[in-house]
Amino acid sequence: MSQVRASVANQGNSLFQTLDLSGDGRLSLREMRTAQKRILILDANQDGEISADEIPMTIAVTFARGNAGYNYGRVAQTGTTVVTRPAQKDQPE
């Protein structure tokens, strides 16, 4: 129990996760109403299209206490996953 194991997984680009502000895996009515505005913010080059490189990357970090070994299923069950959202223009990254 004196060990802490951290696991990092790149989950790629996810437009859905960008729109799901609450992170509950569903788009609420409020999230759907603000989806167009959030999508337009992603269009960095203002060409009217969202390319894959304009969608934020999602990285999951999992921590486990003890000798979790390399059994990633066990780490996922005992760990905590944190998903960050892209920083707003008026916030530091």
N, C-alpha and C positions, 0 to 999 in steps of 0.2 A: 504494500500500500504506500510505499515511499516513491513510487514512480508516477509520472504523468506522461501520457502519450498523446501527441497531437497528430492529426491526420488532415491533410488539405486535399480537396478534390475540386478541380476545375469543372464546373457544370456547363460551361459554354455560354453562348448568348441566349437569353430567354426574354422575348418580348412579353410573354405572359407574366413572368415574375416582375417585370418593370411596371406593368399595369396593376398587379395585385398588391396594393399598398399595405394592406393588413397582413399579408403573408399567410392567409388561411387556405390558400389553394382554390379559392372561388372569387369570381368578380361580382362584387355587390353592385346594386343599382348606382350608388355614388361613384364607384370606381369606373363603371361603364360610362357614366355621364361625363367624367373627366378624362376618359381614354383618348379622345381626339386631341385635346390640349397637350397631354403627356406625350403622345406620339409626335406631334409637331415640334415639341422641344427637342426630341432626339435627332431631328433633321439638321445636323451640324452644318452641312454645306448648302442648305437652303435650296436644294434642287427639286423639292417636292416628292422625293422618294426616300425611304429608309433602307439603307444598305446594311449588310450584316455587321460591318465594322462600326456602325453608328448605334447599335444596340449594346447596352452595357453588359460586361461579362459578369457571371455569377460564380463565386467561389465559396464553397462550404468548408468550414473549419470545425473539426470534431475533437474534443478533449475527453480522455478517459483516465480515471485514476486506477492505479494498480498495474499489474503485469497483464495488460490486455492482449499481448502477443500480436500476431499479424492477422488475427481473426477479425476482419473488418465488420462482419455482421455483429459481433459482440461489442465492438467499439461504437457502432452506430446506436446500439440499444442502450449503452450505459453513458454515452457522451452527450454533449450539447452541441447542436448545430446553430451557427450564427450566419445569417445571410444579410449582407449590407445592401443598402439601396444607394444609387448614385447620388453624389453630393449636389445640392442645388447651387445655382450660380452665386448666391450670396453666402455660401458656406465653404469652409476648407474641405479638400478631398479627404 
